[in-house]
Amino acid sequence: MLIRYQLIYGKSCHLPDELEHKTYWALKLVNLDPKVVGEKRKIQLHEHEEMTFNAYQSSKLYKKCVKAYHDKKILKRNFHPGQSVLLFNYNFRLFPRKLKSKWSNPFLVKEVKSYGVVELEDLELHKNWVVNAQRLKPYLGGDIERFTTVIK
């Protein structure tokens, strides 16, 4: 306050002795004893550290439960060479044709590699390529015998 007064008015400010004495006692009351203030601050830091640790443990438990739930929902797909599979077509179109399936023709599994990688063989085009096993599902169909009915 004294510096602000000197900057504004260009003069030094002299406070009366009793006002200086009151401000001194007010500052002393606010600051208190440095040891007591230090102990109080140390307790606050320990409480904050404990709350952080509890939040971390709670978050860790939540993530563990969510992972277990997610893993429970994943279907294990085991493919073997010679099996027929359908390939998911993930090319998204804004307005696809009605009744168009997202799954492509049956392909033959040529080789199963590590980490869910499967090599497919297209029987019509005689081409091979590698895809993620999550994009495949077993083809359960086979040759369908078509019966015709005659109405007389």
Backbone torsions as a table, in degrees:
resi	resn	phi	psi	omega
1	MET	NA	-37.9	-179.8
2	LEU	-65.8	-39.5	-179.7
3	ILE	-68.2	-41.7	179.0
4	ARG	-60.7	-41.6	179.4
5	TYR	-63.8	-40.3	-178.6
6	GLN	-69.3	-36.8	179.3
7	LEU	-68.6	-39.6	-176.6
8	ILE	-74.4	-49.8	-172.8
9	TYR	-99.0	-9.6	178.8
10	GLY	74.0	12.1	179.9
11	LYS	-125.7	155.0	174.5
12	SER	-81.9	146.9	-177.2
13	CYS	-104.6	130.8	176.6
14	HIS	-112.1	116.7	179.5
15	LEU	-85.3	149.3	173.9
16	PRO	-63.6	151.7	-176.8
17	ASP	-58.3	-41.9	-177.7
18	GLU	-67.0	-33.4	177.7
19	LEU	-70.0	-41.3	176.6
20	GLU	-62.4	-39.0	179.7
21	HIS	-64.9	-41.9	179.0
22	LYS	-65.8	-41.3	179.2
23	THR	-66.1	-36.7	177.8
24	TYR	-61.2	-46.2	-179.1
25	TRP	-68.5	-33.9	177.0
26	ALA	-65.0	-43.5	177.9
27	LEU	-64.2	-38.6	179.3
28	LYS	-65.8	-38.1	178.0
29	LEU	-66.4	-40.4	-178.1
30	VAL	-68.2	-46.3	-175.9
31	ASN	-73.8	-30.2	-178.7
32	LEU	56.5	-154.3	-178.2
33	ASP	-87.8	130.8	-178.9
34	PRO	-59.6	-33.5	179.6
35	LYS	-66.7	-42.4	-179.9
36	VAL	-65.9	-43.6	178.9
37	VAL	-62.4	-41.3	179.1
38	GLY	-62.9	-42.6	178.0
39	GLU	-63.7	-42.1	179.8
40	LYS	-62.7	-42.9	179.9
41	ARG	-65.6	-38.0	178.7
42	LYS	-63.6	-41.7	177.8
43	ILE	-63.0	-42.4	178.3
44	GLN	-61.5	-41.7	179.0
45	LEU	-64.4	-39.7	177.7
46	HIS	-65.3	-40.7	177.8
47	GLU	-63.3	-41.9	178.9
48	HIS	-64.1	-41.8	178.7
49	GLU	-63.0	-39.3	179.1
50	GLU	-66.7	-41.8	178.0
51	MET	-64.4	-39.7	177.7
52	THR	-62.7	-42.8	179.2
53	PHE	-63.4	-43.2	178.6
54	ASN	-63.7	-40.1	177.9
55	ALA	-64.6	-40.3	178.5
56	TYR	-62.9	-45.6	179.7
57	GLN	-63.5	-41.4	179.0
58	SER	-63.5	-43.2	178.3
59	SER	-64.1	-40.0	179.5
60	LYS	-63.8	-42.9	178.3
61	LEU	-64.9	-41.9	179.0
62	TYR	-61.8	-46.1	179.9
63	LYS	-62.5	-37.6	179.2
64	LYS	-64.1	-43.8	179.7
65	CYS	-66.1	-41.7	179.9
66	VAL	-65.2	-40.1	178.5
67	LYS	-64.7	-41.6	178.7
68	ALA	-63.2	-41.5	178.4
69	TYR	-64.1	-44.1	-178.9
70	HIS	-65.0	-44.4	-179.6
71	ASP	-65.3	-30.1	179.0
72	LYS	-68.2	-30.8	-178.1
73	LYS	-81.2	-16.3	-179.2
74	ILE	-75.7	129.9	178.1
75	LEU	-87.6	130.6	177.2
76	LYS	-80.7	124.0	-179.9
77	ARG	-115.8	118.7	178.7
78	ASN	-109.5	120.9	178.6
79	PHE	-113.0	152.1	178.2
80	HIS	-134.8	154.5	-178.4
81	PRO	-58.6	138.0	-179.8
82	GLY	94.5	-8.3	-179.0
83	GLN	-81.1	144.6	175.4
84	SER	-89.7	134.8	-178.1
85	VAL	-135.5	158.6	172.9
86	LEU	-104.9	143.1	-178.4
87	LEU	-106.0	129.9	179.4
88	PHE	-75.4	128.3	178.1
89	ASN	-93.1	106.7	-175.1
90	TYR	-93.8	7.2	175.7
91	ASN	-69.8	107.2	-176.1
92	PHE	-84.1	129.1	175.1
93	ARG	-116.2	145.5	-176.0
94	LEU	-65.3	-45.5	179.1
95	PHE	-126.9	83.3	179.7
96	PRO	-71.8	158.9	178.0
97	ARG	-66.1	150.3	-179.4
98	LYS	-64.1	145.2	175.8
99	LEU	59.0	22.4	176.3
100	LYS	-85.8	129.0	-178.5
101	SER	-77.5	148.4	176.3
102	LYS	-83.1	-9.6	-175.2
103	TRP	-103.1	132.5	-178.8
104	SER	-86.9	169.5	-177.3
105	ASN	-39.6	159.1	173.5
106	PRO	-69.3	133.9	177.3
107	PHE	-117.9	162.2	-178.7
108	LEU	-102.0	133.2	176.9
109	VAL	-77.7	119.7	-179.2
110	LYS	-91.0	-42.8	-177.8
111	GLU	-153.5	140.9	175.2
112	VAL	-105.7	121.0	-178.6
113	LYS	-104.7	179.4	-176.9
114	SER	-73.1	161.1	176.1
115	TYR	58.8	35.4	172.9
116	GLY	76.3	25.8	178.2
117	VAL	-101.7	131.9	-177.4
118	VAL	-127.7	134.3	175.4
119	GLU	-95.8	124.6	-178.1
120	LEU	-106.2	156.4	176.7
121	GLU	-128.6	127.1	175.8
122	ASP	-89.9	120.5	-175.6
123	LEU	-72.4	-29.5	-178.1
124	GLU	-78.1	-45.3	-176.4
125	LEU	-93.5	-9.5	-177.9
126	HIS	54.7	48.1	177.7
127	LYS	-119.1	149.6	176.3
128	ASN	-117.7	144.2	172.8
129	TRP	-155.2	164.3	-174.5
130	VAL	-108.8	134.1	179.1
131	VAL	-136.3	166.8	175.5
132	ASN	-78.0	139.7	-177.3
133	ALA	-67.7	-20.2	178.2
134	GLN	-68.4	-19.2	178.6
135	ARG	-87.7	2.4	-176.1
136	LEU	-113.2	153.0	167.5
137	LYS	-143.3	149.7	-176.7
138	PRO	-62.8	140.7	175.9
139	TYR	-92.0	112.1	-174.8
140	LEU	-92.4	-11.9	-178.8
141	GLY	-75.2	176.0	177.9
142	GLY	-155.0	-156.6	175.6
143	ASP	-72.2	125.9	-178.6
144	ILE	-101.3	126.2	176.9
145	GLU	-80.6	126.5	-178.0
146	ARG	-96.9	120.0	176.3
147	PHE	-97.7	136.7	177.5
148	THR	-109.5	143.8	177.3
149	THR	-113.1	142.0	179.1
150	VAL	-111.4	127.7	177.8
151	ILE	-100.0	126.7	-179.7
152	LYS	-106.7	NA	NA
